[in-house]
Amino acid sequence: MAQDQHKEKAKIFNRRALMLGGAQAALMSVLAGRLYYLQVIHSDEYTMLADENRINIQLLAPLRGRIVDRFGVEIASNRHNYRVILVPEQTSSIDKTLDALAQYVPAEQIDRERILKEAKKKRSFVPIPVLDNLSWEQFAQINVNSPYIPGIQMDVGATRNYPYGDLFAHIVGYVGAVSEKDLQTLEPDPLLELPEVRIGKSGIEKSYDTVLRGKAGISRLEANAYGRIIRELGRQEGIPGSDVVLTIDKQLQEFTAKRMGPESAAAVIMDIHTGDILSMISVPSFNPNSFASGISTKEWKGLVSNPKRPLGNKAIAGQYPPGSTFKMMVALAALQEGVISDSYQVFCRGHTNLGKHRFHCWKRGGHGKLNLENAIAQSCDVYFYDIARKVGPDRIAEMSRRFGLGEKLGIDILGEKSGLIPTKDWKLAVQGVRWQGGETYNMGIGQGYVLTTPLQLAVMTARLANGGKAVRPRLTRGTEASSLISTEGAAALGVNPAALKTVLRGMNKVVNGKRGTARRSKISTKGWEMAGKTGTAQVRRISRKERIDGVRKSNEKPWIERDHALFVGYAPYDDPRYAVAVIVEHGGSGSRAAAPIARDLLQETLRLDPLRRSSLDASARRQGGEQDA
């Protein structure tokens, strides 16, 4: 009996042992299967996840592309940025470290508040930028004394550099830090998240930002469980941004800026066939390096409060009455519509009447009897009052738009203004009143509601000089210095050739005729003769007493009340190639203030002759290549 009980217990034990062993075997099989699944089947996936925990991938900012002039001269480039960074865990007191730094740089350069705020937010081993754009002398002095300034590290990065300062500021623009608004409006790009990255804020820098920006590089860093960087495992440098080639001639730009002097003024020089802008100046200007490195409050306030508006690009955004430079549009409209012939004459006695209102000519005693060519040459207001009345404002406006007035021309940089060429419908829609006859008279001499930009006036002149082709202005030639895109063969404007020749003969007499308003500014060099048109634009209504007293012709009035001085021209007259537009704000008379500047600019353009220089440079490159071969 006892033996049977013993056997039964043994069976139960064996059965339970077998069940336990089976369970253990099953569990081990599951564990083995899971290990196989994780370590063999999904080995690559979990290895990658482990590496991601161990390895940090950081983006490296690429070098920004250069901006060069038409001959390859660097206008915007990159230079070393000597800087100081602080590692909080390596110093017992951030304040003491910053005090020690202040012995070598002005204390106001150290943004103590920002540094302390960042130190509280970040882990103690994360570097914090302290100083940027140090001079080599400052950098060297701090570097030599760095063993005695705990927590600091010296670093060399890259920053944007504009070697010619304010010379190209309105064309090239400047770069700045990425703002929250930029992140919301720009196309997604991981580069924008990097604190050291700067993007274009104006000018070519902004218009071609994605071209100049380049592609990010990658740095693979090993970190421990606390996020501390241990070592760099590998690095792949970024792809630098592409260069942008301007149509501008640096040498001519320098001459233009020097010739403009201290005036508040603008000038545009362009190739009448290709649309290349060879020089575009708005003075006074500003230094874009100040914005790239961080402009001071004092400097910013000085720029904003300056009445001559150095931050504004007058060449594309300054809107001015064109004055008598607009008379070619009135003449062409009248000839095109058959309202007058080229022999049509008007007698000028110094004024004309419209109802009870008297409209004066600039010449008090009048010009006598004039045909169209002489009316352009002597800028007779009475003549253009008469033909403006005959042709009407709408047909003048239609002709003006053919020549690029009253519309944006699509230049390569932002901020361009459209100006204004009024019509009867425009006035009724905007002001709710009908057009008046006196407004046609004002429009006939480029006053009243008419507004233009210097760029538009240069394009108008180019289209006149090239035989009536719709050339458009441009500031860039592509991303290679050898790029020679031509816009010759632009669409014809549909202007009567005979009418155009009459107007051009009048413009020739303005400078080269015995009674031309700009005869003192003619170019004497044979084959370089200039043609053009003066303009004087009122900035306020002139009283009868002022006209009689001749105050308008004096410099006794405050600067802000003086007339604007304008001139448009082209050269050579017999074989036109280059056009110019000049405006001197509150300069007084166009013949005295603007025409001499325009003459000098065209002479220098012809002397430098970008076309000839391009050919010589290309020939030199070919010869150099043959010698290398």
Backbone torsions as a table, in degrees:
resi	resn	phi	psi	omega
1	MET	NA	-50.0	177.8
2	ALA	-61.9	-35.4	179.6
3	GLN	-67.1	-39.5	179.1
4	ASP	-63.7	-41.5	179.3
5	GLN	-63.3	-37.9	178.8
6	HIS	-64.4	-41.9	178.6
7	LYS	-63.7	-40.1	-178.8
8	GLU	-63.7	-42.7	178.8
9	LYS	-63.4	-37.6	179.3
10	ALA	-65.1	-40.8	178.8
11	LYS	-62.6	-44.2	-179.7
12	ILE	-62.4	-42.7	-179.4
13	PHE	-62.6	-45.7	-179.6
14	ASN	-62.6	-39.7	-178.8
15	ARG	-64.8	-43.6	-179.7
16	ARG	-68.3	-38.5	178.0
17	ALA	-63.4	-40.3	179.5
18	LEU	-64.3	-43.0	180.0
19	MET	-64.3	-42.4	179.5
20	LEU	-65.4	-41.3	178.4
21	GLY	-63.4	-40.6	178.0
22	GLY	-63.3	-41.8	178.4
23	ALA	-62.6	-42.3	178.4
24	GLN	-63.1	-41.6	179.3
25	ALA	-63.2	-41.6	179.1
26	ALA	-63.1	-43.8	-179.9
27	LEU	-62.6	-42.6	178.8
28	MET	-63.8	-36.4	178.4
29	SER	-64.1	-41.5	178.7
30	VAL	-64.0	-44.9	179.1
31	LEU	-62.7	-41.8	178.9
32	ALA	-64.0	-42.8	178.5
33	GLY	-62.1	-41.6	-179.9
34	ARG	-65.8	-41.2	178.1
35	LEU	-63.0	-41.6	178.2
36	TYR	-61.8	-42.0	-178.7
37	TYR	-62.3	-44.4	-176.3
38	LEU	-77.3	-42.1	-170.3
39	GLN	-91.2	-19.9	-178.2
40	VAL	-111.0	-58.5	-175.0
41	ILE	-66.9	-46.1	-178.3
42	HIS	-107.6	30.6	-177.9
43	SER	-57.8	-48.5	-176.4
44	ASP	-62.9	-39.5	-177.5
45	GLU	-64.2	-46.5	-176.4
46	TYR	-77.9	-26.1	172.1
47	THR	-63.1	-42.0	178.8
48	MET	-63.3	-42.6	179.2
49	LEU	-64.1	-38.9	178.4
50	ALA	-64.9	-40.8	178.6
51	ASP	-65.1	-36.3	179.0
52	GLU	-64.2	-33.7	175.9
53	ASN	-71.6	-29.9	-175.8
54	ARG	-93.7	-30.8	-171.8
55	ILE	-114.4	128.4	173.5
56	ASN	-98.2	132.9	175.0
57	ILE	-100.4	118.2	178.8
58	GLN	-114.7	139.3	177.1
59	LEU	-79.3	143.8	176.9
60	LEU	-111.4	126.6	-179.8
61	ALA	-68.6	130.4	178.0
62	PRO	-80.8	165.4	174.3
63	LEU	-69.8	136.9	177.8
64	ARG	-73.8	142.9	179.8
65	GLY	-63.7	155.5	179.8
66	ARG	-83.1	160.2	168.2
67	ILE	-117.5	124.4	-175.6
68	VAL	-125.6	158.8	177.4
69	ASP	-80.6	-177.8	-173.6
70	ARG	-62.8	-18.6	179.6
71	PHE	-107.5	11.4	175.3
72	GLY	89.4	7.1	177.8
73	VAL	-73.5	130.3	-177.0
74	GLU	-69.7	123.1	177.5
75	ILE	-102.6	-34.8	175.0
76	ALA	-138.8	129.4	-176.8
77	SER	-144.0	-166.2	179.5
78	ASN	-120.9	143.0	176.6
79	ARG	-132.7	164.8	178.8
80	HIS	-62.0	137.0	174.2
81	ASN	-109.5	100.3	179.3
82	TYR	-79.5	121.6	-173.5
83	ARG	-140.1	165.3	178.1
84	VAL	-121.6	135.0	175.3
85	ILE	-122.4	158.2	-176.1
86	LEU	-123.0	132.3	173.9
87	VAL	-107.8	104.3	-172.4
88	PRO	-54.8	-36.6	-175.5
89	GLU	-70.1	-13.3	-177.8
90	GLN	-92.5	4.5	176.7
91	THR	-134.2	146.4	179.6
92	SER	-80.5	-21.3	-179.0
93	SER	-148.4	114.5	178.9
94	ILE	-63.7	-40.3	-179.1
95	ASP	-59.5	-43.1	179.8
96	LYS	-65.5	-38.6	178.3
97	THR	-63.2	-44.2	179.6
98	LEU	-67.1	-35.4	175.4
99	ASP	-62.3	-41.3	178.9
100	ALA	-65.1	-39.5	178.2
101	LEU	-63.1	-35.3	-177.1
102	ALA	-64.7	-9.8	175.5
103	GLN	-73.9	-19.4	-173.4
104	TYR	-113.2	-16.1	176.9
105	VAL	-136.8	155.6	177.1
106	PRO	-57.9	137.2	-175.9
107	ALA	-58.7	-31.3	-178.0
108	GLU	-69.4	-16.5	176.5
109	GLN	-74.6	-17.5	-178.1
110	ILE	-95.2	111.8	179.9
111	ASP	-83.1	80.1	-173.7
112	ARG	-59.0	-42.3	-177.6
113	GLU	-60.9	-44.9	179.5
114	ARG	-64.3	-43.6	-177.3
115	ILE	-61.8	-46.0	-179.8
116	LEU	-65.7	-36.0	179.1
117	LYS	-66.2	-43.4	179.2
118	GLU	-66.1	-36.8	-179.6
119	ALA	-62.7	-33.3	178.6
120	LYS	-73.6	-31.9	-175.5
121	LYS	-81.9	-35.3	-172.2
122	LYS	-97.4	161.4	174.6
123	ARG	-66.7	152.7	-170.0
124	SER	-65.4	-21.1	-179.3
125	PHE	-93.5	-0.9	-179.9
126	VAL	-82.7	124.6	-178.5
127	PRO	-65.4	146.2	179.0
128	ILE	-122.2	127.0	176.6
129	PRO	-63.1	134.5	-179.3
130	VAL	-115.1	-51.4	-177.7
131	LEU	-134.3	139.0	177.4
132	ASP	-123.8	159.3	171.9
133	ASN	54.5	45.3	175.2
134	LEU	-74.4	150.4	171.4
135	SER	-70.2	160.7	179.3
136	TRP	-61.2	-36.4	-179.8
137	GLU	-64.9	-44.4	178.1
138	GLN	-63.1	-45.5	-178.8
139	PHE	-60.1	-45.3	-178.3
140	ALA	-65.5	-41.1	-178.4
141	GLN	-65.2	-43.7	178.5
142	ILE	-66.9	-38.7	-178.2
143	ASN	-62.5	-42.8	179.6
144	VAL	-62.8	-36.0	-176.5
145	ASN	-96.6	5.3	-176.8
146	SER	-58.6	-32.0	177.6
147	PRO	-61.1	-20.9	-178.4
148	TYR	-99.6	4.2	178.8
149	ILE	-121.1	88.3	-174.3
150	PRO	-62.3	139.0	173.9
151	GLY	97.2	-12.8	-177.4
152	ILE	-96.1	152.4	174.8
153	GLN	-133.9	142.5	178.0
154	MET	-92.1	144.0	-175.9
155	ASP	-146.0	150.4	177.0
156	VAL	-124.6	116.7	176.9
157	GLY	-115.9	-154.4	178.7
158	ALA	-130.3	143.3	176.7
159	THR	-138.3	160.3	-177.7
160	ARG	-73.8	141.4	-178.6
161	ASN	-132.6	133.0	177.2
162	TYR	-116.5	93.4	-170.3
163	PRO	-63.7	-20.7	-178.8
164	TYR	-104.4	14.9	173.2
165	GLY	55.1	-123.5	-172.6
166	ASP	-78.7	-3.6	-174.7
167	LEU	-61.9	-38.0	-177.0
168	PHE	-117.2	15.8	-170.6
169	ALA	-56.1	-44.4	-175.7
170	HIS	-76.1	-18.8	177.8
171	ILE	-89.5	-55.6	-175.0
172	VAL	-74.7	-36.1	-176.2
173	GLY	78.9	-149.2	-178.5
174	TYR	-157.3	169.0	178.2
175	VAL	-110.7	160.7	178.3
176	GLY	-154.8	173.3	-180.0
177	ALA	-66.4	152.9	179.4
178	VAL	-74.0	126.0	-179.9
179	SER	-97.9	170.5	176.6
180	GLU	-60.9	-38.3	178.7
181	LYS	-63.4	-39.8	177.9
182	ASP	-60.5	-43.6	-179.2
183	LEU	-62.6	-30.9	-179.2
184	GLN	-81.4	-30.6	-173.3
185	THR	-99.6	-28.2	-177.5
186	LEU	-82.6	159.1	175.1
187	GLU	-61.3	139.9	-178.7
188	PRO	-55.9	133.2	178.2
189	ASP	-155.1	120.6	179.9
190	PRO	-55.2	-26.8	179.5
191	LEU	-58.2	-32.8	-175.6
192	LEU	-66.0	-16.8	-179.3
193	GLU	-82.6	-13.8	-177.7
194	LEU	-76.9	129.8	-175.3
195	PRO	-64.3	-27.5	-177.0
196	GLU	-85.8	-7.4	-177.2
197	VAL	-76.0	135.5	175.1
198	ARG	-117.8	141.8	-179.9
199	ILE	-120.8	162.5	-179.7
200	GLY	-67.4	133.9	179.9
201	LYS	-110.0	-20.4	178.0
202	SER	-160.0	170.3	175.4
203	GLY	61.0	-154.0	179.2
204	ILE	-59.9	-36.2	178.7
205	GLU	-55.0	-37.7	-179.6
206	LYS	-83.3	-45.9	-176.6
207	SER	-62.1	-34.4	-177.3
208	TYR	-114.8	30.7	-174.9
209	ASP	-58.8	-46.8	-177.4
210	THR	-65.8	-31.8	177.0
211	VAL	-69.6	-41.9	-176.9
212	LEU	-77.7	-23.3	-169.3
213	ARG	-67.8	-40.4	-178.6
214	GLY	82.8	-173.0	-179.2
215	LYS	-115.2	141.5	-175.2
216	ALA	-69.9	148.7	170.7
217	GLY	-95.2	180.0	-176.3
218	ILE	-133.1	136.4	172.5
219	SER	-120.6	126.8	179.2
220	ARG	-99.4	114.2	-174.8
221	LEU	-115.4	134.7	176.3
222	GLU	-88.6	131.1	-178.7
223	ALA	-127.9	153.8	177.0
224	ASN	-88.5	-174.5	-175.3
225	ALA	-63.5	-19.9	-179.2
226	TYR	-93.8	0.4	179.7
227	GLY	89.3	4.3	-179.9
228	ARG	-75.5	133.4	178.7
229	ILE	-74.2	128.2	-179.3
230	ILE	-99.1	-47.4	-179.0
231	ARG	-162.1	164.6	175.0
232	GLU	-96.1	124.8	-177.9
233	LEU	-87.9	-27.7	-178.6
234	GLY	-175.0	163.1	-177.3
235	ARG	-147.7	136.2	173.6
236	GLN	-125.3	111.1	-175.7
237	GLU	-65.9	151.2	179.5
238	GLY	-74.0	171.1	177.0
239	ILE	-95.9	118.1	-178.8
240	PRO	-59.2	153.3	176.2
241	GLY	-65.8	159.0	179.2
242	SER	-77.2	150.2	174.8
243	ASP	-74.8	148.7	174.4
244	VAL	-115.8	128.0	-176.9
245	VAL	-101.4	123.3	179.2
246	LEU	-87.0	160.3	171.8
247	THR	-82.8	-11.4	-175.7
248	ILE	-67.1	142.7	173.3
249	ASP	-101.9	112.0	-175.7
250	LYS	-56.3	-41.4	-177.9
251	GLN	-65.1	-40.9	178.4
252	LEU	-70.6	-35.8	177.9
253	GLN	-62.0	-41.1	178.1
254	GLU	-62.7	-42.7	-180.0
255	PHE	-64.6	-42.9	-179.1
256	THR	-60.7	-46.7	-179.7
257	ALA	-61.8	-42.5	179.8
258	LYS	-64.9	-40.5	-178.1
259	ARG	-68.6	-32.0	179.9
260	MET	-69.8	-29.6	176.4
261	GLY	63.6	-144.0	-174.3
262	PRO	-86.0	7.5	-177.0
263	GLU	-65.8	163.3	165.1
264	SER	-96.5	103.9	-165.7
265	ALA	-156.8	173.2	176.9
266	ALA	-149.1	150.9	177.2
267	ALA	-148.1	145.9	176.8
268	VAL	-134.1	129.2	174.4
269	ILE	-119.0	128.9	-177.9
270	MET	-140.8	154.7	173.3
271	ASP	-76.7	124.2	-172.6
272	ILE	-74.2	-14.0	-178.9
273	HIS	-100.0	-41.6	-176.8
274	THR	-94.6	-21.5	-175.1
275	GLY	85.6	0.7	178.9
276	ASP	-60.4	127.4	172.4
277	ILE	-85.8	112.4	-177.2
278	LEU	-84.6	-30.0	177.1
279	SER	-154.5	137.8	176.3
280	MET	-144.3	115.7	-172.7
281	ILE	-125.3	137.7	169.2
282	SER	-131.3	119.0	-177.5
283	VAL	-124.3	147.4	-3.5
284	PRO	-70.1	166.4	-176.5
285	SER	-121.6	-163.2	179.4
286	PHE	-142.6	165.0	-178.6
287	ASN	-95.1	111.2	-178.9
288	PRO	-66.2	-19.6	177.2
289	ASN	-62.0	-29.7	179.2
290	SER	-63.7	-37.2	-179.6
291	PHE	-77.0	-36.3	-178.7
292	ALA	-66.4	-33.3	-177.7
293	SER	-100.7	-7.4	-179.9
294	GLY	108.5	102.1	-174.4
295	ILE	-77.9	143.1	178.9
296	SER	-78.2	157.2	178.7
297	THR	-61.1	-40.5	-179.2
298	LYS	-62.6	-46.1	-179.1
299	GLU	-66.0	-39.8	179.6
300	TRP	-62.5	-45.6	179.9
301	LYS	-62.9	-36.7	178.3
302	GLY	-63.7	-39.8	178.9
303	LEU	-68.7	-44.2	-175.9
304	VAL	-68.5	-35.3	-175.4
305	SER	-86.3	-8.7	-178.7
306	ASN	-67.6	121.4	-177.9
307	PRO	-65.0	-16.5	179.5
308	LYS	-89.5	6.1	170.2
309	ARG	51.4	64.6	-179.3
310	PRO	-65.1	-24.1	-179.5
311	LEU	-77.0	-22.0	-178.6
312	GLY	-84.6	141.6	176.6
313	ASN	-90.8	94.6	-176.6
314	LYS	-62.1	-27.6	-176.2
315	ALA	-64.6	-34.4	-178.1
316	ILE	-115.8	-16.4	-175.5
317	ALA	-121.2	-8.1	175.0
318	GLY	-78.4	123.9	-177.7
319	GLN	-111.9	117.4	-173.2
320	TYR	-130.8	150.1	168.3
321	PRO	-62.3	130.7	-176.3
322	PRO	-76.2	-12.3	-178.4
323	GLY	59.3	-141.8	-173.6
324	SER	-71.8	-11.1	175.2
325	THR	-67.1	-12.5	179.4
326	PHE	-85.5	-11.5	-172.7
327	LYS	-64.4	-24.3	177.5
328	MET	-64.7	-34.2	179.5
329	MET	-68.3	-39.4	178.3
330	VAL	-64.9	-44.3	-179.8
331	ALA	-62.7	-45.9	-179.9
332	LEU	-63.2	-40.6	179.2
333	ALA	-61.8	-43.4	-179.3
334	ALA	-66.6	-41.5	178.5
335	LEU	-69.3	-43.8	-178.3
336	GLN	-61.1	-39.1	-177.6
337	GLU	-85.3	-2.0	179.5
338	GLY	73.5	16.5	180.0
339	VAL	-69.6	-35.8	176.7
340	ILE	-135.2	167.3	170.8
341	SER	-109.3	172.7	-179.2
342	ASP	-68.9	-14.4	179.2
343	SER	-97.8	1.1	-178.3
344	TYR	-59.7	133.9	-175.8
345	GLN	-120.8	150.4	176.1
346	VAL	-134.5	140.7	175.8
347	PHE	-95.7	122.1	-179.5
348	CYS	-103.7	118.8	176.4
349	ARG	-108.4	15.0	177.3
350	GLY	103.3	-9.0	177.5
351	HIS	-167.1	167.8	171.9
352	THR	-144.5	156.7	-176.5
353	ASN	-111.6	145.8	171.8
354	LEU	-133.7	101.9	-173.5
355	GLY	63.5	-126.3	-179.0
356	LYS	-91.0	-2.6	-175.6
357	HIS	-98.4	140.2	177.9
358	ARG	-109.6	129.1	178.2
359	PHE	-110.6	122.9	-172.6
360	HIS	-93.1	154.5	167.6
361	CYS	-91.0	156.9	-179.9
362	TRP	-65.0	-26.5	179.3
363	LYS	-94.2	114.8	-169.9
364	ARG	-58.7	-42.2	-178.0
365	GLY	-83.6	-6.5	-179.8
366	GLY	88.4	168.7	-177.2
367	HIS	-105.1	-7.0	-173.8
368	GLY	77.4	-152.9	-176.6
369	LYS	-84.7	129.8	-176.6
370	LEU	-135.5	144.8	166.3
371	ASN	-94.2	-177.4	-172.8
372	LEU	-63.8	-46.4	-178.1
373	GLU	-59.1	-44.2	-179.3
374	ASN	-72.8	-28.9	176.6
375	ALA	-66.6	-37.5	174.4
376	ILE	-67.6	-44.9	-177.0
377	ALA	-60.4	-42.1	-176.5
378	GLN	-99.1	0.2	175.7
379	SER	55.6	48.4	-177.6
380	CYS	-73.0	117.8	-179.4
381	ASP	-68.2	-40.2	-176.9
382	VAL	-60.8	-40.1	178.3
383	TYR	-58.7	-43.8	-175.7
384	PHE	-80.4	-23.8	168.4
385	TYR	-58.3	-45.1	-175.0
386	ASP	-65.0	-49.5	-175.8
387	ILE	-76.6	-25.6	174.6
388	ALA	-65.3	-41.0	177.3
389	ARG	-62.1	-37.5	-178.2
390	LYS	-70.6	-40.3	-173.9
391	VAL	-89.3	-30.3	177.1
392	GLY	86.7	156.4	-173.2
393	PRO	-67.2	-35.5	-175.2
394	ASP	-67.5	-38.9	179.5
395	ARG	-75.5	-29.8	172.5
396	ILE	-64.8	-43.3	-179.8
397	ALA	-62.9	-40.7	-178.5
398	GLU	-64.0	-42.7	178.2
399	MET	-66.2	-40.0	-179.0
400	SER	-60.9	-41.4	-179.1
401	ARG	-67.1	-32.3	175.1
402	ARG	-58.8	-32.6	-175.9
403	PHE	-96.5	14.2	170.7
404	GLY	93.5	7.8	179.4
405	LEU	-91.0	148.6	176.6
406	GLY	76.4	17.3	178.9
407	GLU	-150.5	154.9	173.2
408	LYS	-74.3	139.0	-174.0
409	LEU	-97.4	-3.1	176.0
410	GLY	76.7	33.8	176.4
411	ILE	-61.7	160.7	-170.5
412	ASP	-71.2	-5.9	-178.4
413	ILE	-120.5	155.7	-177.6
414	LEU	-80.2	161.1	176.4
415	GLY	103.3	-0.2	-179.0
416	GLU	-66.6	138.1	176.3
417	LYS	-102.1	155.7	-175.1
418	SER	-92.3	-12.3	-174.3
419	GLY	68.2	-162.4	-179.8
420	LEU	-154.2	124.3	170.2
421	ILE	-117.2	105.5	-171.6
422	PRO	-77.6	156.1	172.4
423	THR	-135.4	172.1	177.8
424	LYS	-62.0	-44.6	-179.8
425	ASP	-64.1	-37.5	179.3
426	TRP	-60.1	-46.5	-177.4
427	LYS	-65.2	-40.7	-179.5
428	LEU	-64.7	-39.8	-178.3
429	ALA	-72.0	-38.4	-174.3
430	VAL	-86.6	-43.0	-174.8
431	GLN	-105.8	-13.4	177.5
432	GLY	74.7	15.0	177.6
433	VAL	-131.0	159.0	-176.2
434	ARG	-80.1	158.0	178.3
435	TRP	-67.1	141.3	179.7
436	GLN	-108.7	152.0	-178.9
437	GLY	-59.4	-37.9	179.4
438	GLY	-63.4	-27.4	178.9
439	GLU	-71.0	-28.6	174.1
440	THR	-67.0	-40.3	177.6
441	TYR	-61.0	-47.1	179.1
442	ASN	-60.9	-41.6	178.7
443	MET	-62.5	-34.2	-178.0
444	GLY	-63.6	-21.7	178.0
445	ILE	-114.5	19.6	174.2
446	GLY	74.1	29.0	178.3
447	GLN	-118.3	-160.0	179.6
448	GLY	71.6	-126.6	-176.6
449	TYR	-84.9	-10.8	-172.9
450	VAL	-67.3	128.7	176.6
451	LEU	-134.8	138.5	178.5
452	THR	-139.4	163.7	173.6
453	THR	-106.5	156.9	175.6
454	PRO	-55.9	-37.0	177.6
455	LEU	-62.1	-43.8	179.1
456	GLN	-62.5	-40.1	179.9
457	LEU	-66.2	-35.7	176.5
458	ALA	-66.0	-42.0	178.9
459	VAL	-66.2	-42.8	176.5
460	MET	-55.5	-46.4	-179.2
461	THR	-65.7	-40.0	178.8
462	ALA	-63.2	-41.1	179.9
463	ARG	-69.4	-32.0	173.3
464	LEU	-65.9	-47.0	-173.3
465	ALA	-73.7	-27.3	-177.2
466	ASN	-89.5	10.1	176.8
467	GLY	90.5	17.3	176.4
468	GLY	87.3	42.4	176.3
469	LYS	-108.7	143.6	-171.8
470	ALA	-81.7	58.7	177.4
471	VAL	-66.8	144.0	178.7
472	ARG	-120.1	146.7	-176.0
473	PRO	-77.2	151.5	175.6
474	ARG	-149.7	150.4	-179.0
475	LEU	-110.4	-11.3	-177.4
476	THR	-125.6	152.8	-179.3
477	ARG	-117.6	6.6	179.8
478	GLY	121.7	-158.5	-177.4
479	THR	-114.8	15.9	175.0
480	GLU	-136.2	139.7	-176.6
481	ALA	-63.0	-20.9	-178.7
482	SER	-87.1	-1.0	-176.6
483	SER	-65.6	123.8	-179.2
484	LEU	-130.3	66.9	179.3
485	ILE	-74.0	136.4	179.3
486	SER	-119.8	139.9	176.3
487	THR	-108.7	18.7	175.2
488	GLU	-62.4	145.5	-175.1
489	GLY	92.1	17.4	177.3
490	ALA	-61.5	156.9	-175.9
491	ALA	-59.4	142.3	177.3
492	ALA	-73.4	148.0	-177.5
493	LEU	-85.6	-6.7	178.9
494	GLY	74.7	33.2	179.9
495	VAL	-97.7	139.2	178.7
496	ASN	-57.3	118.7	-177.6
497	PRO	-57.3	-38.4	-179.6
498	ALA	-65.2	-39.8	178.4
499	ALA	-64.8	-40.5	-179.7
500	LEU	-64.2	-41.2	179.8
501	LYS	-64.4	-36.9	178.2
502	THR	-62.0	-45.4	179.9
503	VAL	-64.1	-41.7	-179.8
504	LEU	-66.0	-35.4	176.1
505	ARG	-64.7	-38.0	176.2
506	GLY	-63.3	-41.4	178.3
507	MET	-64.9	-32.1	177.0
508	ASN	-66.7	-40.3	-179.9
509	LYS	-69.5	-24.9	177.0
510	VAL	-55.8	-39.7	-175.5
511	VAL	-100.3	-41.1	-170.6
512	ASN	-104.4	-4.5	177.3
513	GLY	-82.3	162.4	-177.4
514	LYS	-68.1	-27.5	-178.2
515	ARG	-116.1	14.2	-179.1
516	GLY	-63.7	144.6	-176.8
517	THR	-67.7	-18.4	-179.5
518	ALA	-117.4	26.2	-175.4
519	ARG	-62.9	-25.2	179.3
520	ARG	-75.6	-8.6	-176.7
521	SER	-113.3	21.0	-177.5
522	LYS	-71.8	155.8	175.6
523	ILE	-92.4	121.2	-173.9
524	SER	-84.5	-19.8	-177.5
525	THR	-63.2	126.0	-177.7
526	LYS	-63.9	132.4	-178.9
527	GLY	88.6	-7.8	179.9
528	TRP	-111.3	7.6	-172.2
529	GLU	-52.1	140.2	-178.0
530	MET	-103.4	145.9	169.2
531	ALA	-120.5	155.4	-178.5
532	GLY	-177.9	-163.4	179.8
533	LYS	-153.8	131.0	175.4
534	THR	-83.9	161.2	176.3
535	GLY	-154.1	140.7	174.6
536	THR	-131.5	115.8	-173.2
537	ALA	-107.6	122.8	177.4
538	GLN	-69.7	140.7	175.4
539	VAL	-102.1	-7.0	176.1
540	ARG	-156.3	165.2	-178.8
541	ARG	-71.0	135.3	179.8
542	ILE	-93.8	127.2	179.5
543	SER	-75.7	162.7	179.5
544	ARG	-61.8	-40.5	-179.3
545	LYS	-64.0	-42.6	178.8
546	GLU	-62.2	-39.5	-179.6
547	ARG	-65.6	-42.0	180.0
548	ILE	-67.8	-42.1	-177.9
549	ASP	-76.4	-14.3	179.8
550	GLY	75.3	19.2	-179.6
551	VAL	-61.9	-30.0	-177.6
552	ARG	-58.6	-29.1	-176.0
553	LYS	-91.2	2.0	-177.8
554	SER	-103.6	169.8	176.6
555	ASN	-102.9	21.5	-177.8
556	GLU	-77.8	-22.6	-178.3
557	LYS	-72.9	155.7	173.6
558	PRO	-57.4	148.5	-176.9
559	TRP	-52.3	-42.2	-174.6
560	ILE	-67.3	-18.4	-177.9
561	GLU	-98.5	-4.2	-179.1
562	ARG	-76.9	154.3	-180.0
563	ASP	-67.9	154.3	171.6
564	HIS	-79.2	143.2	178.0
565	ALA	-107.6	129.8	-177.1
566	LEU	-130.8	154.2	169.7
567	PHE	-154.1	137.1	170.8
568	VAL	-123.6	144.1	-179.0
569	GLY	-163.3	173.1	177.7
570	TYR	-149.5	162.0	-179.8
571	ALA	-159.5	157.2	-12.9
572	PRO	-69.8	155.8	-177.1
573	TYR	-64.9	-42.3	-175.9
574	ASP	-76.0	-24.4	180.0
575	ASP	-142.6	72.8	-170.3
576	PRO	-57.6	139.8	177.4
577	ARG	-138.1	-38.4	-174.7
578	TYR	-126.4	141.2	177.6
579	ALA	-118.5	153.4	179.8
580	VAL	-139.2	147.2	170.6
581	ALA	-133.9	132.2	-178.8
582	VAL	-130.6	134.9	169.5
583	ILE	-131.5	132.0	174.5
584	VAL	-113.6	111.2	-178.4
585	GLU	-61.7	129.0	178.3
586	HIS	53.4	36.1	-178.5
587	GLY	-87.1	-8.7	-179.7
588	GLY	92.0	-118.5	-175.6
589	SER	-85.0	134.9	177.2
590	GLY	-63.7	-36.0	-178.8
591	SER	-68.6	-32.4	-177.7
592	ARG	-90.0	-38.6	-172.5
593	ALA	-96.5	-41.7	-172.0
594	ALA	-95.6	-39.3	-175.4
595	ALA	-61.2	-43.6	178.8
596	PRO	-61.8	-36.3	177.5
597	ILE	-64.1	-47.4	-179.0
598	ALA	-60.9	-40.8	177.1
599	ARG	-57.9	-48.7	-177.8
600	ASP	-64.6	-37.1	179.8
601	LEU	-66.3	-43.2	179.7
602	LEU	-68.4	-37.7	177.1
603	GLN	-61.6	-43.0	-179.4
604	GLU	-69.0	-36.5	177.1
605	THR	-62.0	-43.5	178.9
606	LEU	-69.2	-34.9	178.6
607	ARG	-66.3	-44.3	179.7
608	LEU	-76.4	-33.6	178.4
609	ASP	39.7	82.6	-178.9
610	PRO	-53.8	-33.0	179.9
611	LEU	-64.9	-46.4	179.5
612	ARG	-64.2	-41.7	-179.6
613	ARG	-65.7	-37.3	176.9
614	SER	-62.0	-42.5	180.0
615	SER	-64.9	-42.3	179.3
616	LEU	-63.8	-41.7	179.1
617	ASP	-64.1	-41.4	179.6
618	ALA	-64.6	-40.8	178.8
619	SER	-63.7	-41.1	179.2
620	ALA	-63.9	-38.8	179.1
621	ARG	-66.3	-38.8	178.6
622	ARG	-64.7	-44.4	179.9
623	GLN	-63.4	-39.8	177.9
624	GLY	-62.6	-38.8	179.1
625	GLY	-66.8	-38.8	179.0
626	GLU	-65.8	-39.3	179.5
627	GLN	-66.9	-39.2	178.2
628	ASP	-63.2	-38.8	-179.6
629	ALA	-66.2	NA	NA
